[in-house]
């Protein structure tokens, strides 16, 4: 990795020497490509979700029924593993596609800034908290319908990005409205969850809060500094 970075620095220095300054947008996408390719945990999570979904198509409904988040079986059979397994299941190809597309774009940058292990912890912790909040909401509303999906964990990653941007905002390019856009996206995503049917908005909100809290502690405990070099 160090040799690769040294080569990039030498190339940039040569370009400056000969007046061949790289286009800013081209440079941005070059950095983004490097971020995407080095986001090993995010890529592994996406592949895991896709493989499990494909396997579930052949295994049939019993597979989904065994690992989704069913509050009744959670309590009656003490099947606590459902708090984690349900975040790797999806109801349809559209459900899977939308979740993984969002995760592909936001997860890579979050992993780049947090580090591989911290990112994995944020993802799993957020999904766990999302399911816990969903469970509490189900009990309050007396609606014990089973649920599944990675949305809680993904909202946790969005919450992590919010903390990253807040702490690194001083390093954003002048005039950047990234923080404002991010807050607007979060608001609209939560709002749309209330308007749509069959959406576990409690899991979304729980995951979002979980991601914000755990990333706040990770940032301060490990004294992380976010340069924001890979962000617009």
C-alpha positions in Angstrom: 0.0 0.0 0.0 2.8 2.4 0.9 4.6 1.7 -2.4 1.4 2.4 -4.3 0.9 5.7 -2.5 4.5 6.7 -3.2 4.0 6.0 -6.9 1.0 8.2 -6.9 2.9 11.0 -5.2 5.7 10.7 -7.7 3.2 10.8 -10.6 1.5 13.9 -9.2 4.9 15.6 -8.7 5.9 14.9 -12.3 2.6 16.2 -13.5 3.1 19.5 -11.6 6.6 19.8 -13.0 5.5 19.5 -16.6 2.4 21.6 -16.1 0.1 18.6 -16.4 -2.3 19.3 -13.5 -4.9 16.6 -13.2 -8.6 17.7 -13.6 -10.1 18.0 -10.1 -13.1 15.8 -10.9 -10.9 13.2 -12.5 -8.7 13.2 -9.4 -11.8 12.8 -7.2 -13.0 9.7 -9.1 -9.5 8.2 -9.0 -9.6 8.6 -5.2 -13.1 7.1 -5.1 -12.1 4.1 -7.1 -9.2 3.4 -4.7 -11.6 3.8 -1.8 -14.1 1.4 -3.3 -11.5 -1.2 -4.1 -10.0 -1.0 -0.6 -13.3 -1.3 1.2 -12.9 -5.0 1.9 -15.5 -5.3 4.7 -18.2 -3.4 2.8 -17.6 -5.6 -0.3 -17.7 -8.7 1.8 -21.0 -7.6 3.4 -22.6 -6.9 0.0 -21.4 -10.2 -1.3 -22.7 -12.0 1.8 -26.2 -10.4 1.4 -26.3 -11.3 -2.3 -25.1 -14.9 -1.8 -27.6 -15.5 1.0 -30.4 -14.1 -1.1 -29.6 -16.4 -4.0 -29.3 -19.4 -1.7 -32.7 -18.5 -0.2 -34.3 -18.6 -3.7 -33.3 -22.2 -3.9 -33.8 -23.1 -0.3 -37.4 -21.9 -0.2 -39.5 -20.0 2.3 -38.4 -22.3 5.2 -34.9 -20.8 5.1 -36.2 -17.2 5.4 -38.7 -18.3 8.1 -35.9 -19.8 10.1 -33.7 -16.7 10.2 -36.0 -13.7 9.9 -36.8 -11.6 13.0 -39.9 -13.2 14.4 -40.7 -11.7 17.8 -42.9 -14.6 18.8 -40.2 -17.2 18.2 -37.6 -14.9 19.6 -39.3 -15.0 23.0 -41.0 -18.4 22.9 -38.0 -20.4 21.6 -35.3 -18.0 22.8 -34.0 -17.7 19.3 -31.8 -14.7 20.0 -29.7 -15.2 16.9 -32.5 -13.7 14.9 -31.3 -10.3 16.0 -28.3 -10.7 13.7 -29.4 -13.2 11.0 -32.4 -11.1 10.0 -30.2 -8.2 8.8 -28.8 -10.5 6.0 -32.1 -11.4 4.6 -34.2 -9.6 1.9 -37.8 -10.1 0.8 -37.2 -9.4 -2.9 -34.6 -8.6 -5.5 -35.8 -5.0 -5.4 -35.4 -4.9 -1.6 -31.9 -6.3 -1.9 -30.9 -4.1 -4.9 -31.9 -0.8 -3.3 -30.2 -1.7 0.0 -27.0 -2.9 -1.5 -26.8 0.1 -3.9 -27.0 2.5 -1.0 -24.5 0.5 1.0 -22.1 0.4 -2.0 -21.9 4.2 -2.2 -21.9 5.2 1.4 -20.3 2.2 3.0 -17.0 2.4 1.2 -16.2 6.0 2.3 -17.4 5.2 5.9 -15.0 2.2 6.0 -12.2 4.3 4.6 -12.5 6.8 7.4 -13.4 4.5 10.3 -11.1 1.6 9.4 -12.1 -2.0 8.6 -12.8 -3.4 12.1 -14.5 -0.2 13.4 -16.7 -0.2 10.3 -17.7 -3.8 10.7 -18.6 -3.1 14.4 -20.7 0.0 13.4 -22.6 -2.1 10.8 -23.4 -5.0 13.1 -24.1 -2.9 16.2 -26.4 -0.6 14.2 -28.3 -3.6 12.8 -28.6 -5.1 16.3 -29.9 -1.8 17.8 -32.3 -1.4 14.9 -33.8 -4.9 15.6 -34.0 -4.1 19.4 -35.9 -0.9 18.7 -38.1 -2.7 16.2 -38.9 -5.3 18.8 -39.8 -2.7 21.4 -42.0 -1.0 18.8 -43.7 -4.3 17.9 -44.6 -4.9 21.5 -45.9 -1.4 22.1 -48.1 -1.6 19.0 -48.9 -5.3 19.6 -47.9 -6.1 16.1 -45.6 -9.2 16.1 -45.3 -9.5 12.3 -41.8 -10.9 11.3 -39.4 -8.5 9.7 -36.1 -8.7 7.8 -33.6 -6.6 5.9 -30.3 -4.7 6.2 -32.0 -1.3 6.4 -31.3 -0.8 10.1 -27.6 -1.5 9.6 -27.5 0.7 6.6 -29.2 3.6 8.4 -26.5 3.1 11.1 -23.8 3.6 8.4 -25.6 6.8 7.3 -25.5 7.9 11.0 -21.8 7.1 11.0 -21.3 9.2 7.9 -23.1 12.1 9.6 -20.6 12.0 12.5 -17.7 11.7 10.1 -18.8 14.8 8.2 -19.5 16.8 11.3 -16.0 16.1 12.7 -14.3 16.6 9.4 -16.4 19.5 8.0 -13.6 22.0 8.4 -11.6 20.1 5.8 -14.4 20.2 3.2 -13.8 22.3 0.1 -15.0 25.9 0.5 -18.7 26.3 -0.2 -19.4 22.6 0.2 -23.0 21.8 1.2 -22.3 18.2 2.0 -23.5 18.4 5.6 -26.7 20.1 4.6 -27.4 17.6 1.9 -26.7 14.7 4.2 -29.1 16.0 6.9 -31.8 16.5 4.2 -31.3 12.9 2.9 -31.6 11.5 6.4 -34.8 13.5 7.0 -36.4 12.5 3.7 -35.4 8.8 4.2 -37.0 8.7 7.7 -40.1 10.7 6.5 -40.6 8.3 3.5 -40.5 5.4 5.9 -43.6 6.8 7.7 -45.4 7.3 4.4 -44.8 3.8 2.9 -46.5 0.6 4.0 -44.7 -2.5 5.2 -41.7 -0.4 6.2 -40.0 -1.1 9.6 -39.3 2.5 10.4 -38.5 1.7 14.0 -35.5 -0.4 12.8 -34.4 2.5 10.6 -34.5 5.1 13.4 -32.9 2.6 15.8 -30.1 1.8 13.4 -29.6 5.5 12.7 -29.3 6.4 16.4 -27.1 3.3 17.0 -24.7 4.3 14.2 -24.5 7.9 15.4 -23.8 6.9 19.0 -21.2 4.2 18.4 -19.3 6.3 15.8 -19.3 9.3 18.2 -17.6 7.1 20.8 -15.2 5.5 18.2 -14.2 8.9 17.0 -13.4 10.3 20.4 -11.9 7.1 22.0 -9.5 6.6 19.1 -9.0 10.3 18.5 -9.8 9.9 14.8 -9.3 12.8 12.4 -11.2 12.9 9.2 -9.4 14.7 6.3 -12.5 14.4 4.0 -10.1 14.1 1.0 -12.2 11.5 -0.6 -15.5 13.4 -0.2 -17.1 16.0 -2.5 
